[in-house]
């Protein structure tokens, strides 16, 4: 019997595909940490480095902000220094300019100075701020949904009154409730996280380590009764009788509001990249063995 030998099939050559696939995989992996979080594209920064005088009228529609500061003209800028804090691992905010917000009065109608921004509409948003509370002073900030930006209609807020740290839920500073006691005559770092879908608000006062959410101290949590489904679009700040405020940051992650680099991709994203990486690695090793 005559044996018929089939001609050998030519080897599959994946070399032309390997390099483009590898470049695509590496490109996606490098860009992921730079991609903005859902709901917002910019980190909002405010260091109050303006000329001495009223805060009202300062600021422009840039960097995620949609306008200037308006409202109470008695909230003013002190240009002598910046508020600073030390001893917090990972807090790496670098301020622009020199100045902080200080004394204002409880002006009728709107005691706060307010500024609007491109709304956070999904996911969560974070904020950090430095607050300095004298013995008999008051200083704080609040956030509003679309509509009236007055503090009495705020969805949530945080406030220092002397040595008393307080939070505001769906109302004015007259509805605030005590959280903790903090030393007066000192600068305090306040960090907040708001989950827009559930309305859960977490607040940290003087955390020791801000390099990762899992390393933060146990927060104070509450669920706001304000209607935040449409997103947050406005921040108000207020000082009274020597209260001081500086280094305000609003963003989509903890890293953004404490000045740290973007985190590595979350585990779910890394798992999505894993098959593509293994595919590229497998063909590379195959080609090395085959000499192609």
Secondary structure in CASP SS format (residue, H / E / C, confidence):
PFRMAT SS
TARGET T0000
AUTHOR 0000-0000-0000
METHOD secondary structure of the structure
MODEL  1
X C 1.00
X C 1.00
X C 1.00
X C 1.00
X C 1.00
X C 1.00
X C 1.00
X C 1.00
X C 1.00
X C 1.00
X C 1.00
X C 1.00
X C 1.00
X C 1.00
X H 1.00
X H 1.00
X H 1.00
X H 1.00
X H 1.00
X H 1.00
X H 1.00
X H 1.00
X H 1.00
X H 1.00
X H 1.00
X H 1.00
X H 1.00
X H 1.00
X H 1.00
X H 1.00
X H 1.00
X H 1.00
X C 1.00
X C 1.00
X C 1.00
X C 1.00
X C 1.00
X C 1.00
X C 1.00
X C 1.00
X C 1.00
X C 1.00
X C 1.00
X E 1.00
X E 1.00
X E 1.00
X C 1.00
X C 1.00
X C 1.00
X C 1.00
X C 1.00
X C 1.00
X E 1.00
X E 1.00
X C 1.00
X C 1.00
X C 1.00
X C 1.00
X C 1.00
X C 1.00
X C 1.00
X C 1.00
X C 1.00
X C 1.00
X E 1.00
X C 1.00
X C 1.00
X C 1.00
X C 1.00
X E 1.00
X E 1.00
X C 1.00
X C 1.00
X C 1.00
X C 1.00
X E 1.00
X E 1.00
X E 1.00
X C 1.00
X C 1.00
X C 1.00
X C 1.00
X C 1.00
X C 1.00
X C 1.00
X C 1.00
X C 1.00
X C 1.00
X E 1.00
X C 1.00
X C 1.00
X C 1.00
X C 1.00
X C 1.00
X C 1.00
X C 1.00
X C 1.00
X C 1.00
X C 1.00
X E 1.00
X E 1.00
X E 1.00
X C 1.00
X C 1.00
X C 1.00
X C 1.00
X C 1.00
X C 1.00
X C 1.00
X C 1.00
X C 1.00
X C 1.00
X E 1.00
X E 1.00
X E 1.00
X E 1.00
X E 1.00
X E 1.00
X E 1.00
X E 1.00
X C 1.00
X C 1.00
X C 1.00
X E 1.00
X E 1.00
X E 1.00
X E 1.00
X E 1.00
X E 1.00
X E 1.00
X E 1.00
X E 1.00
X E 1.00
X C 1.00
X C 1.00
X C 1.00
X C 1.00
X E 1.00
X E 1.00
X E 1.00
X E 1.00
X E 1.00
X E 1.00
X E 1.00
X C 1.00
X C 1.00
X C 1.00
X C 1.00
X C 1.00
X C 1.00
X H 1.00
X H 1.00
X H 1.00
X C 1.00
X C 1.00
X E 1.00
X E 1.00
X E 1.00
X E 1.00
X E 1.00
X E 1.00
X C 1.00
X C 1.00
X E 1.00
X E 1.00
X E 1.00
X E 1.00
X E 1.00
X E 1.00
X C 1.00
X C 1.00
X C 1.00
X H 1.00
X H 1.00
X H 1.00
X C 1.00
X E 1.00
X E 1.00
X E 1.00
X E 1.00
X E 1.00
X C 1.00
X C 1.00
X C 1.00
X C 1.00
X E 1.00
X E 1.00
X E 1.00
X E 1.00
X E 1.00
X E 1.00
X E 1.00
X E 1.00
X E 1.00
X E 1.00
X C 1.00
X C 1.00
X C 1.00
X C 1.00
X E 1.00
X E 1.00
X E 1.00
X E 1.00
X E 1.00
X E 1.00
X C 1.00
X C 1.00
X C 1.00
X E 1.00
X C 1.00
X C 1.00
X C 1.00
X H 1.00
X H 1.00
X H 1.00
X C 1.00
X C 1.00
X C 1.00
X C 1.00
X E 1.00
X E 1.00
X E 1.00
X E 1.00
X C 1.00
X C 1.00
X C 1.00
X C 1.00
X C 1.00
X C 1.00
X C 1.00
X C 1.00
X E 1.00
X E 1.00
X E 1.00
X E 1.00
X E 1.00
X E 1.00
X E 1.00
X E 1.00
X E 1.00
X C 1.00
X C 1.00
X C 1.00
X E 1.00
X E 1.00
X E 1.00
X E 1.00
X E 1.00
X E 1.00
X E 1.00
X E 1.00
X C 1.00
X C 1.00
X H 1.00
X H 1.00
X H 1.00
X H 1.00
X H 1.00
X C 1.00
X C 1.00
X C 1.00
X C 1.00
X C 1.00
X C 1.00
X C 1.00
X C 1.00
X H 1.00
X H 1.00
X H 1.00
X H 1.00
X H 1.00
X H 1.00
X H 1.00
X H 1.00
X H 1.00
X H 1.00
X H 1.00
X H 1.00
X H 1.00
X H 1.00
X H 1.00
X H 1.00
X H 1.00
X H 1.00
X H 1.00
X H 1.00
X H 1.00
X H 1.00
X H 1.00
X H 1.00
X C 1.00
X C 1.00
END
